[in-house]
Amino acid sequence: MINYISAEEAISLVKSGDRIFSHGSACTPNFLIDELARQSSRLKDVEFVSITQQGNVEVAKPQYKDSFFINSLFVSTPVRDAVDSERGDFVPVFLSEIPILFKNGILKIDVALITVSPPDVHGYCTLGTSVDVARSAVDTAKIVIAQVNPKMPRTHGNGMIHIDRITKLVFHEEELLTIDYGAKVTDCEMTIGKNIAELIDDRSTLQMGIGTIPDAVLRCLNNHKDLGIHTEMISDGIIDLVANDIINNRYKGTHLNRTITSFAFGTKKLYNYIDDNPSFAFMDVQHVNYPINIMKNKKMVAINSAIEIDLTGQVCADSIGTYQFSGIGGQMDFMRGAALSEGGKPIIAISSRTKKGVPRIVPFLKQGAGVVTTRGHIHYVVTEFGVAYLYGKNLLQRAKALIEISHPDDREMLEKATFERFRLGM
C-alpha cells in the first residue's frame, strides 16, 4: 500500500536555511513549488538550486525574496530575472560536473523536489524525462519529496528510484510542460541546418544542443544512413529519423543500438514515444557528458549554438554582456569530446545576426561576456552563409574565415576592425 500525503504535509519538512534541489525541464515540480511558496512566511534563507526550470516557478518571483535565494546552475526563463538581481546568482560549471558538486558536498542538498513516473509492481519509479543531474541530487539528498504524475513517461536507463528511497510521495496528475522547437524553425535556420548536414558523414554519432537549429539539422538528414545519438538532450526531431532507420545506433563506439541522452524536452508526441521504450537510455549527465565517454564514438559530431563569437574564435554562449542568460551547460563537454573523437567534428552553429539585426560575429565580445568555448577549442563555425574551419589557423586567418560567413552588411565593419587590430592588409 503506497502512502500518499498532501503537498502541504510534504513541504512542511522544508525548514529555514535548507538548500533545495528542484528537478528541471518537463519534470519541474511546479505543484510542489507552489506549495513551497504558500509556506514562504515561515521560511527564511532557503537556497533553491536547479537547472533549466520551466513553467511558473513561483518562488523565483520578487515577493518571495526574503524566503528564497535562486542559485541557478543553468539559467532559464522563469528564474532569469531573479538570477540577474539581488534575489539570485549563477554558478559557472560544466554540466558533467554538477553531480560532483552534490556528491562531494560542495553543494550539499537538504531536500530534493522531483517528479516521477508511478511505481511499478516492484516499487520502482523513474525520473522520467530528466535524469541529468537529478540522479545525483536524489542519491545525496537528506530528504526526497516526489510528485508522482501518471503523465510522466516511464524511461529506461539509470533513472530508477525505489519508493523506499523517497521520503514523502505526493500524487498529482497534470500534463507535462512542452515545447515545439520544430514550429519555430526559420528559413535562415534551415539553411544553417543544410550547411551542417553536409558536414555529417554516414555512421556519425550526433549531439545536439538546445534550440531550433538542432531541429533544423535533423530535418536535413533524411538521405543519411546509420546515424547514432549520444547527446545530453533530445527533442521531437529525432522521432522520424528513428522510425525510418536513419538513426539506428549500430555503429557507435559505445552503447550500441541505444539512443543515449540525459533528458528530453519536446511535445507530447515525444513523451509518448519514449514511454517504456527500451531503445532510449536516460542516464546520469556525469556519464553522458564525460568527454572520454563521448570520444569513444567515432565521427562524433557536436552541434551547439552561441550568443556571439569574436574574430579570434572566442564563443560566448551563456551571457549578454554581464546579463546572465543561460549557462555553460554541456557545450564544452561535447566540444572537447567530439574534438578527441576519431573523425569527430565540434560545430558552433549561429545565425549571422539576431532577429533584431544585431551581429553575432563581432570584433570583441561584449564587456562582461563569459567565454564558454575558448579559441583553443573551436573547430567549425557555421552560419547561413557557409562554414568556417578555424582549427590550426592563426588569429588573422580566423578573422578572415569568419568574415566570409558573416552577414554581408557586417563585413565592412569587421574588415575595418581586423585591419585596426592587425595592421595588415586584407
Residue pairs with C-beta under 8 A, 6 or more apart in sequence:
2 119
2 163
2 169
3 169
4 148
4 169
4 170
4 171
5 168
5 169
5 170
6 170
7 31
7 32
7 34
7 35
7 147
7 170
7 172
8 35
8 38
8 39
9 168
10 32
10 35
10 145
10 168
10 169
10 170
11 32
11 35
11 36
11 39
11 145
12 39
13 111
13 143
13 145
13 167
13 168
14 20
14 36
14 39
14 43
14 46
14 111
15 43
16 42
16 43
16 44
16 45
16 46
17 44
17 45
17 46
18 46
18 47
18 110
18 111
19 46
19 47
19 49
19 107
19 108
19 109
19 110
19 111
20 36
20 46
20 47
20 48
20 49
20 109
20 110
20 111
20 112
20 113
21 49
21 50
21 102
21 109
21 111
21 112
21 113
21 134
21 137
21 141
22 28
22 29
22 33
22 48
22 49
22 50
22 53
22 57
22 113
23 29
23 50
23 112
23 113
23 114
23 115
23 127
23 130
23 134
24 50
24 51
24 52
24 53
24 54
24 74
24 76
24 130
24 132
24 133
24 134
24 263
25 52
25 54
25 129
25 130
25 132
25 177
25 263
25 264
25 265
26 54
26 128
26 129
26 130
26 176
26 177
26 178
26 264
26 265
26 271
27 114
27 115
27 127
27 128
27 129
27 130
27 134
27 152
28 50
28 53
28 54
28 55
28 57
28 115
28 177
29 113
29 114
29 115
29 147
30 55
30 56
30 57
30 58
31 147
31 170
31 172
31 174
32 113
32 145
32 147
32 170
33 56
33 57
33 58
33 59
33 113
34 56
34 58
36 43
36 58
36 59
36 68
36 113
37 58
37 59
37 61
37 64
40 59
40 64
40 66
40 67
40 68
41 67
43 67
43 68
44 66
44 67
45 67
45 69
46 67
46 68
46 69
47 68
47 69
47 71
48 59
48 60
48 68
48 69
48 70
48 71
49 71
49 72
49 73
49 107
49 109
50 72
50 73
50 79
51 72
51 73
51 74
51 76
51 95
51 98
51 132
51 133
51 327
52 74
52 76
52 265
53 60
53 72
53 76
53 78
53 79
54 76
54 77
54 78
54 177
54 265
55 78
55 177
56 78
57 78
57 79
58 64
59 67
59 68
59 70
60 68
60 70
60 78
60 79
60 81
60 82
60 87
60 88
61 82
62 82
62 85
62 87
65 86
65 87
68 87
69 87
69 88
69 89
70 79
70 82
70 83
70 87
70 88
70 89
71 88
71 89
71 90
71 91
72 79
72 83
72 88
72 89
72 90
72 91
72 324
72 327
73 90
73 91
73 93
73 98
73 101
73 133
73 327
74 95
74 326
74 327
74 328
74 329
75 83
75 90
75 318
75 324
75 325
75 326
75 327
76 326
79 88
80 324
80 325
82 88
83 89
83 90
83 324
84 323
84 324
90 324
90 327
91 101
91 107
92 318
92 327
92 328
92 370
93 101
93 328
94 289
94 328
94 330
94 332
94 333
95 132
95 133
95 232
95 285
95 289
95 328
95 329
95 330
95 333
96 285
96 286
96 288
96 289
96 290
96 291
96 330
96 333
97 286
98 133
98 136
98 285
98 286
99 133
99 135
99 136
99 284
99 285
99 286
100 106
100 286
101 107
102 108
102 109
102 133
102 136
102 137
102 139
102 140
103 136
103 139
103 140
108 140
109 137
109 140
109 141
109 142
110 141
110 142
110 143
111 141
111 142
111 143
111 144
111 145
112 134
112 137
112 138
112 141
112 143
112 144
112 145
113 145
113 147
114 127
114 134
114 137
114 138
114 144
114 145
114 146
114 147
115 128
115 146
115 147
115 149
115 152
116 125
116 126
116 127
116 128
116 146
116 147
116 148
116 149
116 152
116 161
116 166
117 125
117 126
117 128
117 148
117 149
117 150
117 152
117 153
117 154
117 155
118 125
118 148
118 149
118 150
118 152
118 154
119 125
119 148
119 163
120 154
122 162
123 162
123 163
123 164
124 160
124 161
124 162
124 163
125 146
125 148
125 160
125 161
125 162
125 163
125 166
126 152
126 153
126 154
126 155
126 159
126 160
126 161
126 282
127 134
127 135
127 138
127 155
127 159
127 161
127 282
128 149
128 152
128 153
128 154
128 155
128 159
129 152
129 153
129 155
129 176
129 263
129 264
129 265
129 271
129 274
129 282
130 262
130 263
130 264
130 282
131 155
131 157
131 158
131 159
131 262
131 263
131 282
131 283
131 284
131 285
132 232
132 262
132 263
132 284
132 285
133 285
134 159
135 158
135 159
135 284
135 285
136 284
136 286
138 144
138 161
138 165
143 167
143 168
144 161
144 165
144 166
144 167
144 168
145 166
145 167
145 168
145 170
146 161
146 166
146 168
146 169
146 170
147 170
147 171
147 172
148 169
148 170
148 171
148 172
149 172
149 173
149 174
149 176
150 173
151 173
151 174
151 175
151 176
151 271
152 176
153 271
153 272
153 274
153 275
153 276
154 275
154 276
155 274
155 275
155 276
155 277
155 280
155 282
156 276
156 277
156 278
156 280
156 281
156 282
157 280
157 281
157 282
157 283
158 281
158 282
158 283
158 284
158 287
159 282
159 283
163 169
175 268
176 268
176 271
177 265
178 266
178 267
178 268
178 271
179 235
179 265
179 266
179 267
180 236
180 266
180 267
181 211
181 212
181 214
181 215
181 235
181 236
181 237
181 266
182 212
182 215
182 219
182 236
182 237
184 212
185 193
185 212
185 215
185 216
185 219
186 212
188 351
188 384
189 212
189 213
189 216
189 351
189 384
190 216
190 219
190 220
191 384
192 213
192 216
192 217
192 349
192 350
192 351
192 382
192 383
192 384
193 213
193 216
193 217
193 218
193 219
193 220
194 220
195 382
195 383
195 384
195 386
195 387
196 213
196 217
196 220
196 303
196 347
196 349
196 382
197 217
197 220
197 221
197 224
199 301
199 345
199 347
199 380
199 382
199 387
200 206
200 217
200 221
200 224
200 227
200 301
200 345
201 299
201 343
202 224
202 225
202 226
202 227
203 225
203 226
203 227
203 228
203 251
203 298
203 299
204 224
204 227
204 228
204 299
204 300
204 301
204 343
204 345
205 227
205 228
205 229
205 230
205 251
205 252
205 253
205 297
205 298
205 299
205 300
205 301
206 227
206 228
206 229
206 230
206 231
206 301
206 303
207 229
207 230
207 231
207 232
207 294
207 300
207 301
207 302
207 303
207 304
207 330
207 334
207 338
208 214
208 217
208 218
208 231
208 233
208 234
208 235
208 237
208 303
209 232
209 233
209 303
209 304
209 305
209 329
209 330
209 331
209 334
210 233
210 265
210 305
210 329
211 305
213 303
213 305
213 349
214 235
214 237
214 303
215 235
215 236
215 237
217 237
217 303
217 349
218 237
218 238
218 241
219 237
221 227
221 241
221 246
222 241
222 244
222 246
224 246
225 246
226 246
226 248
226 250
226 251
227 241
227 246
227 247
227 248
228 247
228 248
228 249
228 250
228 251
228 252
228 259
228 297
229 238
229 247
229 249
229 259
229 260
229 261
230 252
230 254
230 255
230 260
230 288
230 293
230 294
230 297
230 300
231 260
231 261
231 288
231 334
232 261
232 262
232 263
232 285
232 288
232 289
232 329
232 330
232 333
232 334
233 261
233 262
233 263
233 264
233 265
234 259
234 261
234 263
234 264
234 266
234 270
234 274
234 280
235 264
235 265
235 266
235 270
236 266
236 267
236 269
236 270
238 247
238 259
239 269
239 270
239 273
241 247
242 248
242 259
242 279
247 259
248 257
249 255
249 256
249 257
249 258
249 259
249 279
250 256
250 257
251 298
252 297
253 296
253 297
253 298
253 341
254 293
254 296
254 297
255 281
257 279
258 278
258 279
258 280
258 281
259 279
259 280
259 281
260 281
260 283
260 288
261 280
261 281
261 282
261 283
261 288
262 282
262 283
262 284
262 285
262 288
262 289
263 282
264 270
264 271
264 274
264 282
274 280
274 282
285 330
287 293
289 330
289 333
289 334
289 337
290 333
290 337
291 333
291 334
291 336
291 337
291 340
292 337
292 340
293 337
294 300
294 302
294 333
294 334
294 336
294 337
294 338
294 340
294 341
295 337
295 338
295 340
295 341
295 344
296 341
297 341
297 344
298 341
298 342
298 343
298 344
299 341
299 342
299 343
299 344
299 345
300 337
300 338
300 341
300 343
300 344
300 345
301 338
301 344
301 345
301 347
302 334
302 335
302 337
302 338
302 344
302 345
302 346
302 347
303 347
303 349
304 317
304 331
304 334
304 335
304 347
304 348
304 349
304 373
305 317
305 348
305 349
305 350
306 315
306 316
306 317
306 348
306 350
306 360
306 372
306 373
307 316
307 317
307 318
307 319
307 320
307 325
307 360
307 369
308 316
308 350
308 359
308 360
308 361
308 362
308 365
308 366
308 369
309 315
309 316
309 348
309 350
309 360
309 361
309 362
309 381
309 402
310 361
310 362
310 363
310 364
310 365
311 361
311 362
311 363
311 395
311 398
311 399
311 402
311 403
311 414
311 417
311 418
311 421
312 375
312 395
312 398
312 399
313 375
313 378
313 381
313 390
313 398
313 402
314 365
314 371
314 373
314 374
314 375
314 378
315 331
315 348
315 371
315 372
315 373
315 374
315 378
316 365
316 366
316 369
316 370
316 371
316 372
317 326
317 328
317 329
317 331
317 370
317 372
317 373
318 324
318 325
318 326
318 327
318 328
318 329
318 370
318 372
319 325
319 326
319 368
319 369
319 370
320 366
320 369
321 366
321 367
321 368
321 369
322 367
322 368
322 369
328 370
328 372
331 372
331 373
332 372
332 373
332 377
334 346
335 346
335 348
335 373
335 377
335 378
335 379
336 346
336 377
337 344
338 344
338 345
338 346
339 346
339 377
339 379
345 379
345 380
346 377
346 378
346 379
346 380
347 379
347 380
347 381
347 382
348 373
348 378
348 380
348 381
348 382
349 381
349 382
349 383
350 360
350 361
350 381
350 382
350 383
351 360
351 383
351 384
352 359
352 360
352 361
352 383
352 384
352 385
352 405
352 406
352 407
352 410
353 359
353 360
353 407
353 410
354 360
359 406
359 407
359 410
359 413
360 383
361 383
361 402
361 403
361 405
361 406
361 407
361 410
361 414
362 414
363 413
363 414
363 417
363 418
363 421
365 371
375 390
375 398
378 390
378 391
379 389
379 390
379 391
380 387
380 388
380 389
380 390
381 387
381 388
381 390
381 401
381 402
381 405
382 388
382 405
383 405
383 406
385 404
385 405
385 406
385 407
385 408
386 404
386 405
387 405
388 398
388 401
388 402
388 404
388 405
389 401
390 398
390 401
390 402
393 401
395 422
396 418
396 422
396 424
399 414
399 418
399 421
399 422
400 418
400 426
402 414
403 411
403 414
403 415
403 418
406 414
415 426
418 424
418 426
419 425
419 426
